[in-house]
Amino acid sequence: MARPKNQEARRGALIDAAGRAIADRGMAGLRIKDIAAEAGVSAGSVLYYYPELDDLVLAVHQDAVETYLTQRQQDADAPEGPVARMRAALASGLPEGPDDPVHRLLFELHGVADRSAAHAALMASLFAREVALYSTLLQVGAAAGDFVLVAAKVSDLARNLVAMEDGYGLHIVARNPAVDRATALTLLTAYARAITGCPEL
């Protein structure tokens, strides 16, 4: 039997492989053998750690949400000052392009939220934590005098920013020719500029 540390590493490798398989092939028709092939192991090895495919997919969703949020927070924390941090946050919320593996994976996994309470909770948690990120950036910018907010309820402004990111991101990943990353970022930044009264954004 594998030692606990080895088991954890093997579970992590299977989660990574399953994430790649979902991003590449989509959720429809996902099979254990697809994940096994991606991981370079037998189907039996996958089933040893995850007897139910649904449990593995949920673990992938949990990992994807945490990894994505950690990266977003790091991106927003890196620059100096509220304006630069807001710029970094805006850039970090959009796919790099239609083949962006992180966003493709998240959109695929969010697609099962209407049929699974656990996946719905993860999707809601991601949204709430992104709203919290923007709320903090807006509040800090206002306190520093860099932003003059157009609404008293900061969370409403933050929700709109996240919803716009999600909407544009979906169209980018879906290869809508009318919406590429550069266009989406320009429009998202224009909205942020309008709600903060900050022309430097």
C-alpha positions in Angstrom: 0.0 0.0 0.0 1.3 3.5 -0.8 2.4 5.7 2.0 0.1 8.6 2.9 2.5 11.2 1.3 2.7 9.1 -1.8 -1.1 8.7 -1.9 -1.5 12.4 -1.6 0.9 13.0 -4.5 -0.8 10.4 -6.6 -4.2 11.9 -5.9 -2.8 15.3 -6.9 -1.4 13.8 -10.2 -4.8 12.3 -11.0 -6.6 15.6 -10.2 -4.2 17.4 -12.6 -4.6 14.8 -15.3 -8.4 14.9 -15.0 -8.3 18.7 -15.2 -6.4 18.5 -18.4 -8.7 15.9 -19.8 -11.8 18.0 -19.0 -10.2 21.2 -20.4 -9.3 19.3 -23.6 -12.3 17.1 -24.2 -15.1 18.7 -22.1 -17.3 17.1 -19.5 -19.6 15.4 -22.0 -18.5 11.7 -22.3 -15.6 12.0 -19.9 -14.4 8.5 -19.1 -12.0 7.0 -16.5 -9.8 5.7 -19.4 -9.4 9.3 -20.7 -8.1 10.4 -17.4 -5.9 7.3 -17.0 -4.4 7.9 -20.5 -3.7 11.6 -19.5 -2.1 10.5 -16.3 -0.1 7.6 -17.9 -1.6 5.0 -15.5 -4.1 2.2 -15.8 -7.8 2.7 -15.3 -7.6 0.5 -12.3 -5.1 2.9 -10.7 -7.6 5.8 -11.1 -10.4 3.7 -9.7 -8.2 2.7 -6.7 -8.0 6.4 -5.6 -11.4 7.5 -7.0 -13.9 4.7 -7.3 -16.5 7.2 -8.4 -15.8 9.6 -11.3 -18.0 12.2 -9.7 -15.7 12.4 -6.7 -12.7 12.9 -8.9 -14.5 15.7 -10.9 -15.5 17.4 -7.6 -11.9 17.3 -6.4 -10.8 18.8 -9.8 -13.3 21.6 -9.3 -12.1 22.3 -5.7 -8.5 22.4 -6.8 -9.3 24.6 -9.9 -11.1 27.1 -7.8 -8.4 27.3 -5.1 -5.6 27.5 -7.6 -7.3 30.2 -9.7 -8.2 32.3 -6.6 -4.7 32.1 -5.2 -3.2 33.2 -8.5 -5.7 36.1 -8.7 -4.9 37.3 -5.2 -1.1 37.1 -5.9 -1.6 39.1 -9.1 -3.6 41.8 -7.3 -1.2 42.0 -4.4 2.0 42.3 -6.5 1.9 45.9 -7.7 2.3 49.0 -5.6 -0.8 51.2 -5.0 -4.6 50.9 -5.5 -4.6 51.9 -9.2 -1.9 49.4 -10.3 -3.5 46.7 -8.1 -6.9 47.2 -9.7 -5.3 47.1 -13.2 -3.7 43.8 -12.3 -7.0 42.4 -10.9 -8.8 43.3 -14.1 -6.2 41.6 -16.3 -6.2 38.5 -14.2 -9.9 37.8 -14.5 -10.0 37.2 -18.2 -8.9 34.2 -20.3 -5.6 34.7 -22.2 -7.5 33.4 -25.2 -10.0 30.8 -26.3 -7.6 27.9 -25.4 -6.8 29.2 -21.9 -6.8 25.9 -19.9 -7.8 27.4 -16.6 -10.8 29.2 -17.8 -11.9 26.4 -20.1 -11.7 24.0 -17.1 -13.7 26.3 -14.8 -16.4 27.0 -17.4 -16.7 23.2 -18.1 -17.0 22.5 -14.4 -19.5 25.3 -13.7 -21.7 23.7 -16.4 -22.6 20.9 -13.9 -23.6 23.3 -11.1 -27.3 23.1 -12.0 -27.3 19.4 -11.4 -25.0 19.2 -8.3 -25.3 21.1 -5.0 -21.6 20.5 -4.4 -20.5 22.0 -7.7 -23.0 24.9 -7.3 -21.5 25.7 -3.9 -18.0 25.8 -5.4 -19.3 28.1 -8.2 -21.0 30.4 -5.6 -17.9 30.4 -3.4 -15.7 31.5 -6.3 -18.1 34.3 -7.2 -18.3 35.5 -3.6 -14.5 35.5 -3.1 -13.9 37.3 -6.4 -16.5 39.9 -5.3 -14.6 40.2 -2.0 -11.4 40.8 -3.8 -12.8 43.6 -5.9 -14.7 45.1 -2.9 -11.4 45.3 -1.0 -9.6 46.9 -3.9 -12.4 49.5 -4.3 -12.5 50.3 -0.6 -8.7 50.7 -0.3 -8.6 52.9 -3.4 -11.4 55.1 -2.0 -9.7 55.3 1.4 -6.5 56.4 -0.3 -8.3 59.0 -2.3 -7.5 57.4 -5.7 -11.1 56.3 -6.3 -14.4 58.3 -6.0 -17.0 55.5 -6.1 -20.3 56.1 -7.9 -22.3 53.9 -5.5 -22.4 53.6 -1.8 -22.7 49.9 -1.9 -19.3 48.7 -2.9 -20.3 45.1 -3.2 -22.7 46.0 -6.0 -19.9 47.5 -8.0 -17.7 44.5 -7.3 -20.5 42.1 -8.4 -20.8 43.9 -11.7 -17.1 43.6 -12.3 -17.1 39.9 -11.7 -20.2 39.3 -13.8 -18.7 41.3 -16.7 -15.5 39.2 -16.4 -17.5 36.0 -16.5 -19.6 37.1 -19.4 -16.7 38.3 -21.5 -14.7 35.2 -20.5 -17.4 32.9 -21.7 -17.5 34.6 -25.1 -13.7 34.5 -25.4 -13.6 30.7 -24.6 -16.5 30.1 -27.0 -14.5 31.8 -29.8 -17.0 34.6 -30.4 -15.2 36.7 -33.1 -16.7 39.9 -31.6 -15.0 39.5 -28.3 -11.3 38.9 -27.8 -9.2 39.4 -24.7 -8.0 42.9 -25.7 -11.5 44.1 -26.5 -12.9 42.6 -23.3 -10.1 44.1 -21.1 -10.6 47.5 -22.7 -14.4 47.4 -22.0 -13.9 46.1 -18.5 -11.4 48.7 -17.7 -13.6 51.5 -19.1 -16.4 50.3 -16.7 -13.9 50.3 -13.8 -12.8 53.8 -14.7 -16.4 55.0 -14.7 -17.3 53.6 -11.3 -14.1 54.7 -9.6 -13.8 58.2 -11.2 -10.2 57.3 -11.8 -8.9 58.2 -15.3 -5.5 56.6 -14.5 -7.0 53.1 -14.6 
